[in-house]
Amino acid sequence: ARLASAHTQGGSAMAATSVAALAAPRLGSPAPAPRKVSARASSAHSDNVHGTVVRSGTRHARSPWNPTGARLRLRASRSRLVQTPGAIANPEPEGPKAGTEDDAPVVFTFPSRDENEDLGASQTEASSSSDDAPRDSGIVTFEVEPSAFHSMDDEFDAIASKVEADDKKKAEADAARPNPSPPSRTVIVGGGPTGLATAIALARRGWENVEVWERLRRPARPDDTAVWGDPDRSYNVGVSGRGQIALEKLGACERVLRYCKRVNGRMDWSPQSPDGVMRLSDKKYATQVIQRDRLVAVLLEEIEEKYSAQVTVFHDTACSKCEWLPGGGATLTREPASTDAVNGDDRLIDSSSSSATKENEKDAPFVRVVEPFVPFVVGAEGATRTNAVLDAMDGDGGVAVIRYKDTNPRVYKTIPINLPSEKFRSDLNYSARTKEGVALECLPTKEGMLVGILLVKPGDAKTCAILESKNKLRKYFDEQFPMFAPYVEDDDLARMAKRRLSTLPTFSHAGEKSVHRVDFDFDKNKNKTSDALELGGACLLGDSIHTVKPYFGLGVNSAFEDVCVLDACLDEIASTAAAGEGDFASPSPSSWTSALPLFSARRAADAKALVDISRGFDGGFLTFVLPLILDGIFHKALPGLFMPNTIQMLQKEDWTFSRVARRKRTERVAQVAILSTLLAAVAWLVGKAAKAALGAIARAIATGAA
């Protein structure tokens, strides 16, 4: 029986293995933790722009984990050839029947571990005969008892039928999906979670010639535990229900969750609760914690395995200038990024791809490339001053970037904490606060280590000075955080003391009216590369339109929602055009531009509402603590009229931020009215009682005088 397996995570080589190592976590799922087998990168692989003047248009449907792009296959027969790392083995096989041909040994053959060897089609079609095993060919043969695969042929037939049916349904759904004619080229500026998620969404629509420009170096592989077990490499983010729903729509949720740590609650210590208080959550979607740069690595892996023929990611590449053209589109300038300034920790970098880059960095000329015409530009590089796309859109086409002064600033340093599993739960967030307001927030990792973030006010000179000394830090932890101190190593404190203080982002948004740019003057714009008239446009996503502090996990999750909203807008204008309704009765080749105003209408106000709500959380007692107290009292007393507090409302995946903000404004008015009425009634009763008391006193005095 033959089984054409679903796309695996590349042809990871296995030179020594066992039957148990072949067990898949779930039928039909990709094999976990792929390993790169080729050091040679194709043109569809991430690259930099050193010495590059003309952009390569060549793409190959392969990745560093699957260099040939060939679809791996799994065969099961009397002499079974297994070349899929996720092949299925029966954990409790039955013994073979005596006297049958199943008594013959089974032969497993696997590609060599040689990292310089491409996995060619000749290897995937290798002979399954144990007697013909090639010599000195890098193929390792193991003989095992046939009971390891007892009577698997019928099971493989059933699985093959299910995979074929699922593939057919997916193909039919993709074919039936409305899709406007794509632009000739798309450049996404910013290769973080937002930019890569956008590339995935566009590639799933069938768009080609999509590029991602990222100023940082390529991150390490997501399954490199030596890197991601180190807390110095990246801060942690929580993927909430909003983010998980969005990733599911993008087809990347399963891969992301593979490297996440599930969190089921939190435990807090404070001066009021020195023994700690544990609060377990019962949410529909439990928060999943992952390192931010690891999340980037996972999405990059998703692109290279599934969409390498459509998407090219350029690392070490900065967009230094963006100029708009009549009719839409832009002229973009790209140049090598200053990697030393933006990524000083080499442990974050993929060692297999960075060594050659480092050797050639000094000798490589500084090349600035001008791209004369890019029809679709996506700004996903955050709200930094170096964001050329955001800077060009600010004040143009209705975009108005508003940056708020930080009235409650914090600086921080990170520290690893190894809590023993026999004393502490591994599925909780941990938090501790001192009387002086210093907070230690700890999030778990997939590898089991906690990454602690020590938050301090920059004006607290005394505590900031303590953070610069290993000995002072040890004493500080012993006194202020005794619950964590025994599990913090001296070497980690020494590294913490040497590390510079980091700052949290400040609040900003791109205005509540527009987060896009489109010029519908079709006659003025000309594609310089093909002499074909083509409209263009641009839009902003993620932190570029809503920058918040990472206290409640709203940043990356709302960014994933931005991508899905844009994707839904493209669906809607395509459906409208196909139905001959609205302005799309005769859709132009560039009708995708009509989705951008629709995206602004649905997301600009939401972005502002998110920032306004988050600023309230950062404002102190009057704007944060008191509203939470009032919401708790009124919701408990009148649950049919008043919703839970704002933090809980933000966890409602089907509620937009604008809807949450409107609802809470209405409830605040009602709460004020009720409290005012109660206070007025109390005041009236107090007045009446006082008047009666004064009357009684007056009468008593009069009686006594008489």
C-alpha positions in Angstrom: 0.0 0.0 0.0 1.2 3.5 -0.9 0.5 6.6 1.1 1.2 10.0 -0.4 1.8 11.9 2.8 0.8 15.5 3.4 3.5 18.1 3.2 5.9 17.4 5.9 8.3 19.9 7.5 11.0 19.3 4.9 13.0 16.1 4.5 14.8 16.1 7.8 17.5 13.4 7.7 17.6 10.6 10.3 20.7 8.4 10.3 20.0 6.6 13.5 16.5 6.1 14.8 14.1 3.6 16.3 10.6 2.6 15.6 9.3 4.7 18.5 11.0 7.7 17.0 8.7 7.5 14.0 5.4 7.9 15.9 3.5 11.0 14.8 1.7 13.1 17.4 -1.5 13.1 15.3 -2.6 11.4 12.1 -2.0 13.6 9.1 -0.1 16.3 11.0 3.3 17.5 9.9 6.4 15.9 11.5 7.6 18.0 14.4 10.9 19.8 14.8 12.4 19.7 11.3 16.2 19.9 10.9 17.9 21.7 8.1 19.7 19.3 5.7 21.3 21.6 3.3 23.7 24.6 3.9 23.0 25.9 0.4 20.3 28.6 0.2 18.1 29.0 -2.8 17.0 32.3 -4.2 13.6 31.8 -2.6 15.4 31.6 0.7 16.1 34.7 2.9 18.9 36.8 1.6 20.5 40.2 2.1 21.2 43.0 -0.3 25.0 43.2 -0.1 26.2 43.6 -3.7 22.6 43.2 -5.1 21.5 45.7 -7.6 18.9 43.8 -9.6 16.2 41.9 -7.7 16.2 38.3 -8.6 12.9 37.1 -10.0 13.8 33.4 -9.7 12.0 31.3 -7.1 12.1 27.7 -6.4 9.4 25.7 -4.5 11.9 24.5 -1.9 13.2 25.6 1.5 16.3 25.0 3.6 14.4 22.2 5.2 13.3 20.7 1.9 16.0 21.8 -0.6 14.5 20.0 -3.6 10.9 20.9 -3.0 10.0 17.3 -3.6 7.0 15.8 -1.9 8.1 13.1 0.4 6.3 9.8 0.4 5.7 6.9 2.7 5.4 3.4 1.5 4.2 0.4 3.4 4.4 -3.1 1.9 6.0 -6.5 2.7 9.4 -4.8 2.6 8.4 -1.3 3.7 10.4 1.8 2.8 9.8 4.7 5.3 11.1 8.1 4.4 8.7 10.3 6.3 9.9 11.4 9.8 6.3 11.4 10.9 5.6 7.9 9.9 3.2 6.0 12.1 4.2 3.1 14.2 1.9 0.9 16.3 2.9 1.4 20.0 1.5 -2.0 21.0 1.9 -4.4 18.0 0.6 -7.9 17.9 3.0 -10.8 17.4 3.4 -12.1 13.8 1.6 -15.2 12.7 4.0 -18.1 12.3 4.4 -19.5 8.8 3.3 -16.4 7.0 5.3 -14.1 4.8 5.0 -11.4 7.4 7.8 -13.2 9.2 10.2 -11.5 6.9 12.2 -8.7 8.4 11.2 -5.1 7.6 13.8 -2.7 6.2 13.9 1.0 7.1 16.0 3.3 4.9 16.6 7.0 5.7 18.6 9.8 4.0 22.0 10.5 5.3 22.7 13.2 7.9 25.2 14.9 5.5 24.1 18.5 5.6 25.7 19.3 2.3 23.7 16.7 0.5 20.4 17.6 -1.3 17.6 15.2 -1.0 17.0 14.4 -4.6 14.2 12.5 -6.2 16.4 9.5 -6.7 16.6 9.1 -2.9 12.9 9.4 -2.4 12.4 6.7 -4.9 15.1 4.4 -3.5 14.5 0.6 -3.7 12.6 -0.9 -0.8 14.5 -4.2 -1.1 16.8 -5.0 1.8 19.0 -7.1 -0.4 19.7 -4.2 -2.7 20.8 -1.7 -0.1 23.3 0.6 -1.8 26.9 0.7 -0.5 28.6 3.9 0.5 25.6 5.9 -0.5 24.8 7.5 2.8 21.8 5.2 3.3 21.6 3.5 6.7 19.6 0.3 6.9 18.1 -1.2 10.1 16.3 -4.5 10.4 13.5 -4.8 12.9 10.8 -7.3 13.6 7.7 -7.2 11.3 5.5 -6.9 14.4 6.4 -3.2 14.6 4.1 -2.7 11.6 1.5 -5.4 12.1 -1.2 -5.4 9.5 -0.8 -1.7 8.7 -1.8 -1.8 5.1 -5.5 -1.3 5.8 -4.8 1.5 8.2 -2.6 3.2 5.6 -5.3 2.8 3.0 -7.8 4.5 5.3 -5.3 7.3 6.1 -4.5 7.8 2.5 -8.2 8.2 1.6 -8.7 10.7 4.4 -5.7 12.8 3.3 -6.8 12.7 -0.3 -10.3 13.8 0.7 -9.0 16.6 2.9 -6.7 17.8 0.1 -9.6 17.8 -2.3 -11.8 19.8 0.1 -9.0 22.3 0.6 -8.4 22.7 -3.1 -12.1 23.2 -3.8 -12.4 25.8 -1.0 -9.3 27.7 -2.3 -10.7 27.6 -5.9 -14.1 28.8 -4.8 -12.7 31.6 -2.6 -13.3 35.1 -4.1 -10.0 36.7 -5.0 -9.4 40.0 -6.8 -6.6 40.3 -9.3 -3.4 40.7 -7.3 -0.8 43.5 -7.8 2.3 42.6 -9.9 4.4 43.0 -6.8 4.0 43.5 -3.0 6.6 44.7 -0.6 6.0 44.2 3.1 8.3 46.4 5.2 8.9 44.7 8.5 9.5 41.0 9.0 8.2 40.6 12.5 5.1 38.6 13.4 2.8 41.1 11.6 4.8 41.2 8.4 5.2 37.5 8.1 1.6 36.8 8.9 0.6 39.3 6.2 2.8 37.4 3.7 1.2 34.1 4.6 -2.3 35.6 4.2 -1.5 37.0 0.7 0.3 33.8 -0.4 -2.8 31.7 0.7 -4.8 33.9 -1.7 -2.5 32.8 -4.5 -0.6 36.1 -4.7 2.9 35.9 -6.1 5.9 38.2 -6.1 5.5 39.0 -2.4 8.6 40.3 -0.6 9.3 40.9 3.1 12.1 43.4 4.0 13.4 42.8 7.5 16.3 44.9 9.1 17.2 42.2 11.6 19.2 39.0 10.9 17.5 35.7 10.4 16.5 34.2 13.8 17.6 30.8 14.9 15.5 27.7 14.1 12.4 27.4 16.4 13.4 23.9 17.5 16.9 25.0 18.6 16.5 24.5 22.3 20.0 25.6 23.0 19.0 29.1 21.9 15.4 29.4 23.1 16.2 28.0 26.5 18.2 31.1 27.1 16.1 34.0 28.4 18.5 36.7 27.1 17.5 36.2 23.5 14.0 37.5 23.4 11.1 38.6 25.6 8.0 36.5 25.9 4.6 37.3 24.4 1.2 35.7 25.1 -1.0 34.5 22.2 -4.5 34.9 23.5 -7.8 33.7 21.9 -7.8 36.6 19.5 -4.4 35.6 18.2 -5.1 31.9 18.1 -8.3 32.4 16.1 -6.4 34.6 13.6 -3.5 32.1 13.3 -6.1 29.3 12.7 -7.5 31.3 9.8 -4.0 31.7 8.4 -3.3 28.0 8.8 -0.4 28.5 11.1 -1.9 27.9 14.5 -0.8 24.3 15.0 2.8 25.1 14.1 2.9 28.1 16.5 1.3 26.2 19.4 3.9 23.5 19.0 6.5 25.9 20.5 4.2 27.6 23.1 3.7 27.0 26.8 0.1 26.9 27.9 -0.8 29.1 30.9 -3.8 28.3 33.0 -3.6 31.1 35.6 -1.3 33.3 37.7 0.1 33.6 41.2 0.7 37.0 42.7 2.7 38.2 45.8 2.3 41.7 47.1 2.8 43.5 50.5 -0.9 42.8 51.1 -0.5 39.1 50.2 2.9 38.0 51.3 2.0 34.3 51.0 0.8 34.7 47.4 -2.6 34.3 45.8 -3.3 31.8 43.0 -5.9 32.5 40.5 -6.8 29.9 37.9 -8.5 30.8 34.7 -11.2 28.9 32.8 -11.1 30.6 29.4 -12.2 29.1 26.2 -8.7 29.8 24.8 -5.9 29.4 27.3 -3.1 31.9 26.8 -0.1 30.4 25.0 3.3 31.9 25.8 6.2 32.0 23.3 9.4 34.0 22.8 8.7 36.9 20.4 11.7 36.1 18.1 10.8 32.4 18.3 7.3 33.3 17.0 9.1 35.0 14.1 11.2 31.9 13.4 8.0 29.7 13.4 6.2 31.9 10.9 9.3 32.1 8.8 9.5 28.3 8.8 5.8 28.2 7.7 6.6 30.5 4.7 9.6 28.6 3.6 7.9 25.2 3.7 4.6 26.2 2.1 5.0 29.4 0.2 8.6 29.7 -0.8 7.6 30.0 -4.5 5.5 33.1 -3.7 7.2 34.8 -0.8 10.8 36.0 -0.5 12.2 37.2 2.8 15.2 39.5 2.8 17.0 39.9 6.1 19.5 42.6 7.0 17.5 44.8 4.7 16.2 48.3 5.7 13.7 50.4 3.8 15.4 53.8 4.1 13.0 55.9 1.9 9.4 55.7 0.6 8.1 58.1 -2.0 4.5 58.0 -3.3 3.8 58.0 -7.1 0.8 59.5 -8.8 -2.0 56.9 -9.1 -0.7 54.9 -6.2 2.3 52.7 -5.6 5.6 53.9 -4.4 9.3 54.1 -5.1 11.2 52.3 -2.3 14.9 52.5 -1.4 16.5 49.6 0.4 19.9 49.2 1.8 21.9 46.9 4.2 20.8 47.4 7.8 23.2 48.1 10.6 22.8 44.7 12.1 25.2 45.4 15.0 22.9 48.2 16.1 19.7 46.4 15.8 20.6 42.9 16.8 23.5 42.7 19.2 22.9 39.1 20.5 24.4 36.6 18.0 22.6 33.8 19.9 19.4 34.8 18.2 20.9 34.3 14.7 20.7 31.2 12.6 24.4 30.1 12.8 24.2 28.1 9.6 23.3 31.3 7.6 25.1 34.0 9.5 28.7 32.8 9.5 29.2 33.6 5.8 27.4 36.9 6.3 29.7 37.9 9.1 32.8 37.0 7.1 31.6 39.1 4.1 30.2 42.0 6.0 33.4 44.0 6.2 34.4 43.4 2.6 30.9 43.8 1.1 30.2 47.2 -0.5 27.3 49.3 0.8 24.7 49.0 -1.9 21.6 51.1 -2.0 18.9 49.8 -4.3 16.1 52.0 -5.6 12.9 50.1 -6.6 11.2 52.5 -9.0 7.7 51.1 -8.8 6.1 48.9 -6.1 2.3 48.7 -6.6 1.4 47.5 -3.0 3.4 48.6 0.0 2.5 47.3 3.5 4.0 49.1 6.5 4.5 46.6 9.3 7.6 47.9 11.0 6.1 49.4 14.2 5.8 53.0 15.2 9.6 53.7 15.4 11.1 56.8 13.9 13.0 54.6 11.4 9.7 53.4 9.8 10.0 54.9 6.3 6.5 53.8 5.2 4.8 55.2 8.3 6.8 58.4 8.1 5.7 58.8 4.4 2.0 58.1 5.2 1.9 60.5 8.2 -0.2 63.4 7.2 -0.9 61.9 3.8 -4.3 60.6 2.7 -5.9 61.0 6.1 -3.3 59.2 8.2 -2.4 61.2 11.3 0.1 59.6 13.7 -0.5 60.6 17.3 2.3 59.7 19.8 1.5 60.2 23.5 3.9 61.2 26.2 4.6 58.4 28.6 3.2 59.5 31.9 4.0 56.2 33.7 7.4 55.1 32.2 9.2 51.9 33.1 12.6 50.4 32.4 13.4 46.7 32.8 16.0 43.9 32.8 15.4 40.2 32.3 16.5 37.3 34.6 16.0 33.5 34.2 14.3 31.7 37.1 14.4 27.9 37.4 11.4 27.0 39.7 11.4 23.4 40.8 8.4 21.5 39.5 7.8 19.7 42.8 7.1 23.1 44.5 5.7 25.3 41.8 3.2 24.8 39.0 4.7 25.2 35.5 1.5 26.5 33.9 1.2 29.8 35.7 2.4 33.3 35.3 4.1 34.5 38.4 4.2 38.1 39.7 5.7 39.8 42.8 5.6 43.5 43.8 7.5 45.4 46.5 6.3 48.3 48.7 8.3 50.7 46.4 6.3 49.6 43.3 9.0 47.4 41.7 7.4 44.5 39.9 8.9 41.2 38.8 6.7 39.6 36.1 7.6 36.0 35.1 6.3 34.1 32.1 7.1 30.4 31.4 8.8 29.0 28.3 8.3 25.7 26.5 11.6 24.5 27.9 10.3 25.0 31.5 12.4 28.1 32.5 10.7 31.3 33.7 11.7 34.5 32.1 11.5 37.3 34.7 11.1 40.9 33.8 12.1 43.3 36.6 10.2 46.6 36.0 11.5 49.8 37.7 10.6 53.4 37.4 13.5 55.3 35.6 13.4 57.9 38.3 14.0 55.3 41.0 17.8 56.0 41.2 18.4 53.7 44.2 16.9 50.6 42.6 18.4 51.4 39.2 21.8 51.5 40.9 21.2 48.1 42.5 20.6 46.6 39.0 24.2 47.4 38.0 25.8 45.3 40.7 25.8 41.5 41.0 26.3 41.5 44.8 23.6 44.2 45.3 21.2 42.2 43.1 21.7 39.1 45.2 20.9 40.9 48.4 18.0 42.7 46.7 16.4 39.4 45.6 17.0 37.8 49.0 15.1 40.7 50.7 12.5 41.7 48.2 11.8 38.5 46.3 12.5 35.6 48.7 10.1 33.3 46.9 12.3 33.4 43.8 15.8 34.1 45.2 16.9 30.4 45.8 16.2 29.7 42.2 18.3 32.5 40.7 21.9 31.7 39.8 24.8 34.0 40.6 26.0 33.8 37.0 22.6 35.0 35.7 22.7 37.9 38.2 26.1 38.8 36.9 24.9 38.9 33.3 21.8 40.8 34.4 24.0 43.5 36.0 26.0 43.9 32.8 22.9 44.2 30.6 21.6 47.6 29.7 18.2 48.8 30.8 15.5 48.4 28.2 12.5 50.6 27.8 8.8 49.8 27.1 7.1 51.3 24.0 5.1 54.4 24.3 1.4 54.7 23.2 0.6 55.8 19.7 -1.9 55.3 16.9 -2.3 56.3 13.3 -5.6 58.2 13.7 -9.2 57.0 13.7 -10.0 57.8 10.1 -7.5 56.2 7.8 -4.6 53.7 7.9 -4.2 53.4 4.1 -3.3 55.3 1.0 -4.9 54.9 -2.4 -5.0 57.2 -5.5 -7.7 56.1 -7.9 -6.3 58.2 -10.8 -5.8 55.2 -13.2 -4.3 57.2 -16.1 -1.3 58.7 -14.2 0.4 55.6 -12.9 2.4 53.3 -15.1 4.2 50.2 -14.2 7.8 51.0 -15.2 8.7 47.3 -15.6 5.9 46.2 -18.0 4.5 49.4 -19.4 1.1 48.3 -18.2 -1.2 50.7 -16.5 -1.6 49.6 -12.8 -3.0 51.2 -9.8 -1.3 51.0 -6.5 -1.8 51.6 -2.8 -0.4 51.1 0.7 -1.7 50.3 4.2 -0.4 50.0 7.7 -0.7 47.1 10.1 0.2 46.1 13.6 2.2 48.4 15.9 2.3 50.9 13.1 -1.4 51.7 13.8 -1.7 50.8 17.4 1.3 50.7 19.8 0.6 49.7 23.3 2.6 48.5 26.4 2.8 44.7 26.6 0.9 44.4 29.9 -2.1 42.5 28.7 -1.0 40.8 25.6 -2.9 43.1 23.2 -0.1 44.0 20.8 0.7 40.9 18.8 -2.8 39.5 19.0 -4.4 42.6 17.6 -1.8 42.7 14.9 -2.8 39.2 13.8 -6.4 40.4 13.8 -5.4 43.3 11.5 -4.1 40.8 9.0 -7.3 38.7 9.0 -9.4 41.9 8.7 -7.4 42.9 5.6 -7.8 39.4 4.2 -11.6 39.5 4.8 -11.8 42.9 3.0 -10.1 41.4 0.0 -12.7 38.6 0.1 -15.6 41.1 0.3 -14.6 43.3 -2.6 -14.0 40.3 -4.8 -17.4 38.9 -3.9 -19.0 42.3 -4.6 -17.2 42.6 -7.9 -18.3 39.1 -9.0 -21.9 39.9 -8.1 -21.8 43.1 -10.2 -22.7 45.3 -7.2 -21.4 48.6 -5.9 -18.4 50.1 -7.6 -17.1 46.8 -8.8 -19.5 45.9 -11.6 -16.6 46.1 -14.0 -13.6 45.3 -11.8 -10.3 46.6 -13.0 -7.1 44.4 -12.8 -6.2 46.3 -9.7 -9.6 46.1 -7.9 -7.7 44.9 -4.8 -7.1 48.6 -4.0 -10.8 48.9 -3.2 -10.2 46.7 -0.1 -7.9 49.3 1.5 -10.5 52.0 2.2 -12.7 49.2 3.5 -9.9 48.1 5.8 -9.5 51.6 7.2 -13.2 51.9 7.8 -13.1 48.7 9.9 -9.8 49.0 11.6 -8.7 52.6 12.1 -11.3 53.4 14.8 -10.6 50.0 16.4 -6.9 50.8 16.6 -7.5 54.1 18.3 -10.0 52.4 20.8 -7.3 49.8 21.7 -4.8 52.5 22.4 -7.3 54.5 24.5 -8.3 51.5 26.5 -4.6 50.6 27.1 -3.7 54.1 28.2 -6.5 53.9 30.8 -4.9 50.7 32.2 -1.6 52.7 32.5 -3.1 55.7 34.3 -3.3 54.7 37.9 -6.1 54.4 40.4 -8.7 56.7 38.9 -8.5 55.3 35.3 -7.6 51.7 36.1 -8.2 50.4 39.6 -11.4 52.4 40.4 -13.2 51.3 37.1 -12.3 47.7 37.8 -13.8 48.0 41.3 -17.0 49.6 40.0 -17.3 47.1 37.2 -17.0 44.2 39.7 -19.7 45.7 42.0 -22.2 46.5 39.3 -21.7 43.3 37.4 -22.2 41.2 40.5 -25.3 43.2 41.5 -26.9 43.6 38.0 -25.3 41.0 35.7 -28.0 41.5 33.1 -27.2 45.2 32.7 -23.5 45.5 33.4 -20.8 43.5 31.7 -17.5 42.3 33.4 -14.5 44.6 33.7 -12.7 45.9 30.7 -9.8 43.4 30.9 -12.3 40.5 30.8 -14.2 42.2 28.0 -11.1 42.4 25.9 -10.9 38.6 26.1 -14.2 38.3 24.2 -12.9 37.3 20.8 -16.1 38.3 19.0 -16.1 41.9 20.4 -14.1 44.6 18.6 -12.2 47.1 20.6 -14.5 49.9 19.4 -17.5 47.9 20.7 -15.9 47.3 24.0 -15.0 51.0 24.4 -18.6 52.1 23.5 -20.1 49.6 25.9 -17.9 50.7 28.7 -18.6 54.4 28.1 -22.3 53.7 28.2 -21.9 51.7 31.5 -19.8 54.5 33.0 -22.6 57.0 32.3 -25.1 54.6 33.9 -22.8 53.9 36.9 -22.4 57.7 37.5 -26.1 58.2 37.2 -26.9 55.4 39.7 -24.2 56.5 42.1 -25.4 60.1 41.8 -28.9 59.1 42.5 -27.8 57.0 45.5 -25.7 59.9 46.8 -28.6 62.3 46.3 -30.9 60.0 48.1 -28.4 59.5 51.0 -27.9 63.2 51.1 -31.7 63.8 51.2 -32.1 61.2 54.0 -29.2 62.7 56.0 -30.7 66.2 55.5 -34.1 65.0 56.7 -32.6 63.3 59.7 -30.5 66.3 60.5 -33.5 68.5 60.2 -35.6 66.3 62.4 -32.8 66.1 65.0 -32.4 69.8 65.0 -36.1 70.2 65.5 -36.1 67.8 68.4 -33.2 69.6 70.0 -34.9 73.0 69.5 -38.1 71.7 71.1 -36.2 70.2 74.0 -34.5 73.5 74.6 -37.8 75.3 74.4 -39.4 72.9 76.8 -36.5 73.3 79.2 -36.6 77.0 79.0 -40.3 77.0 79.8 
